[in-house]
Amino acid sequence: MWAQQASTERTPRFEDYPVAEIFTDTPVAPILSTPETRQYRTRIRNGVLTGADVWNGSWKNPIKRNGPNFAGHYFVIRWGCGSQCVTMATVDAKTGTVYAPPLSEKGSLYVPLDNLSAMEIDFRPNSSLLVLRNACPDFRNRNSCGTYYFNWKDNRFALVRFVMVNPLKDLP
C-alpha cells in the first residue's frame, strides 16, 4: 500500500540554511570538463555571462536576474530538454566549476522529475537549500518519488529530507 512518509520532522525552510555573503564580482567562466557540460556549453556559458535561463525561486514565481541565484555564489541554470524534461547545471561563480544536479546519473545534467506531476525546482540566492518537488530517481519504484530537500555543502548536494508522494491521493 502506498503511504505518505510519516515524520515528525519539520519541513526544511530556506531560512534554515542561510549563506554568509552574496557574490557580486565578475563571475569566472565555466570550466566545461565533461562531455555533458561541453554538449551544453552555450547554455551554461550564457547562463553565467548573460543570465540566460537563470531565475530566482520556483517556477511558479520565477524572478529573472543576472548574477548568482543560489547559495551565495552559484548559478543554477535550468533549461528544457524536450516535453516535460528538465536539465540543470550548478556553476560556482568564483571558480567556474560546473556541478551536476542532485539525483542525476553520474555526469548527467538531467533532473529526474516526474513529468506526470507538478514538478518543481526551488532555491534562493541567500540559502543553500535546494528543493526538488515531485522528483523520481527510479520511475520503476514509485516509492522513490516525492519531494527531496538538499543542502549544498562541501561542493555537493547533501540530502536533508525526503517526503514520499502519495500517488493514490488524487484517485476517485
C-alpha positions as CSV (number, residue, x, y, z in Angstrom):
1,M,0.0,0.0,0.0
2,W,1.3,3.4,-0.9
3,A,1.6,5.8,2.0
4,Q,2.8,9.3,2.7
5,Q,6.1,9.1,4.7
6,A,5.2,9.8,8.3
7,S,7.5,12.1,10.1
8,T,7.6,14.4,13.0
9,E,10.4,16.4,11.4
10,R,9.6,19.9,10.3
11,T,9.9,20.6,6.6
12,P,13.2,22.3,5.9
13,R,12.9,26.1,5.1
14,F,15.2,28.3,3.1
15,E,15.8,30.5,6.1
16,D,17.2,27.4,8.0
17,Y,20.1,27.3,5.5
18,P,21.4,30.9,5.3
19,V,24.6,31.8,3.4
20,A,27.1,34.4,4.8
21,E,27.5,36.5,1.7
22,I,26.2,37.1,-1.8
23,F,28.8,37.2,-4.6
24,T,28.8,40.5,-6.6
25,D,32.1,40.4,-8.5
26,T,32.5,39.3,-12.1
27,P,32.0,35.5,-12.4
28,V,34.7,33.2,-13.6
29,A,34.0,31.5,-17.0
30,P,32.6,28.0,-16.6
31,I,35.0,25.1,-16.8
32,L,33.5,22.6,-19.2
33,S,35.3,19.4,-18.2
34,T,32.9,16.6,-19.1
35,P,31.3,15.6,-22.3
36,E,27.8,16.6,-20.9
37,T,28.9,20.1,-19.9
38,R,30.6,20.5,-23.3
39,Q,27.4,19.4,-25.1
40,Y,25.5,22.2,-23.3
41,R,28.4,24.7,-23.3
42,T,26.3,27.5,-24.9
43,R,23.5,27.2,-22.3
44,I,26.0,27.1,-19.4
45,R,28.2,29.9,-20.6
46,N,25.2,32.1,-21.5
47,G,23.7,31.4,-18.0
48,V,26.9,32.7,-16.3
49,L,27.7,35.5,-18.7
50,T,24.3,36.9,-19.7
51,G,21.8,35.4,-17.2
52,A,20.0,33.3,-19.8
53,D,18.0,30.5,-18.1
54,V,18.9,32.0,-14.7
55,W,15.9,32.7,-12.3
56,N,15.4,33.1,-8.6
57,G,12.9,30.9,-6.8
58,S,10.4,28.5,-8.0
59,W,8.9,28.0,-11.5
60,K,5.6,29.2,-10.0
61,N,7.0,32.6,-9.2
62,P,10.3,33.0,-11.2
63,I,12.3,36.2,-11.0
64,K,14.6,36.8,-13.9
65,R,18.0,38.2,-12.9
66,N,21.7,38.2,-13.7
67,G,24.3,37.0,-11.2
68,P,24.4,34.1,-8.8
69,N,20.9,32.8,-7.8
70,F,21.8,30.1,-5.3
71,A,23.8,29.6,-2.1
72,G,25.6,33.0,-2.3
73,H,27.9,32.4,-5.3
74,Y,26.4,29.7,-7.5
75,F,24.4,29.9,-10.7
76,V,21.6,27.3,-11.1
77,I,20.9,27.2,-14.8
78,R,17.8,25.3,-15.9
79,W,16.6,24.6,-19.4
80,G,14.2,22.2,-21.1
81,C,15.3,19.1,-23.0
82,G,12.0,18.2,-24.6
83,S,8.4,17.8,-23.5
84,Q,8.3,17.9,-19.6
85,C,12.1,17.4,-19.4
86,V,14.5,19.5,-17.4
87,T,18.3,19.8,-17.5
88,M,20.3,21.8,-14.9
89,A,23.8,22.8,-14.1
90,T,25.1,24.5,-11.0
91,V,28.2,26.7,-11.6
92,D,30.4,28.2,-9.0
93,A,30.9,31.9,-9.8
94,K,34.2,32.1,-8.0
95,T,35.9,29.0,-9.6
96,G,33.9,28.2,-12.7
97,T,33.4,24.6,-11.6
98,V,30.2,23.0,-13.0
99,Y,28.3,20.6,-10.9
100,A,25.6,18.1,-11.9
101,P,22.1,18.4,-10.3
102,P,21.1,16.2,-7.4
103,L,19.7,12.7,-8.2
104,S,21.2,12.7,-11.7
105,E,23.1,9.8,-13.1
106,K,26.9,10.3,-12.8
107,G,28.0,13.0,-15.3
108,S,24.4,13.7,-16.5
109,L,22.7,17.1,-16.2
110,Y,19.2,15.6,-16.5
111,V,17.0,16.2,-13.5
112,P,14.7,13.1,-12.8
113,L,11.4,14.9,-12.2
114,D,8.1,13.1,-12.5
115,N,6.6,14.6,-15.7
116,L,3.1,13.4,-14.7
117,S,3.1,15.8,-11.8
118,A,3.6,19.4,-10.9
119,M,7.4,19.2,-11.0
120,E,9.4,22.0,-9.4
121,I,12.9,23.1,-8.6
122,D,13.1,25.7,-5.9
123,F,16.0,27.6,-4.4
124,R,17.1,31.1,-3.2
125,P,20.3,33.2,-3.7
126,N,20.6,33.7,0.1
127,S,20.1,30.0,1.0
128,S,22.0,26.7,0.5
129,L,18.7,24.7,0.4
130,L,17.5,23.3,-2.9
131,V,14.1,21.6,-3.2
132,L,13.1,19.1,-5.9
133,R,9.3,18.6,-5.8
134,N,8.0,15.5,-7.5
135,A,11.4,14.1,-8.3
136,C,11.5,10.4,-9.2
137,P,15.1,8.9,-9.4
138,D,13.7,5.5,-10.2
139,F,10.4,5.5,-12.1
140,R,10.1,1.7,-11.7
141,N,9.9,2.3,-7.9
142,R,7.3,4.8,-7.2
143,N,8.4,4.8,-3.5
144,S,11.4,6.8,-4.7
145,C,9.1,9.7,-5.9
146,G,8.5,12.7,-3.8
147,T,10.0,15.9,-2.5
148,Y,13.7,16.0,-1.9
149,Y,15.4,18.7,0.2
150,F,19.1,19.2,-0.3
151,N,21.7,21.3,1.4
152,W,24.6,22.5,-0.7
153,K,27.6,21.7,1.5
154,D,31.3,20.9,0.7
155,N,30.6,21.3,-3.1
156,R,27.8,18.7,-3.2
157,F,24.1,18.3,-2.6
158,A,23.6,16.6,0.7
159,L,20.1,15.1,1.2
160,V,18.4,16.7,4.2
161,R,15.0,15.1,3.9
162,F,12.8,13.1,1.6
163,V,9.0,13.1,1.7
164,M,7.4,10.4,-0.4
165,V,4.5,11.4,-2.6
166,N,1.2,9.5,-2.3
167,P,0.3,8.6,-5.9
168,L,-3.2,7.4,-4.9
169,K,-4.3,10.6,-3.2
170,D,-5.8,12.1,-6.4
171,L,-7.7,8.9,-7.4
172,P,-11.5,8.9,-7.1
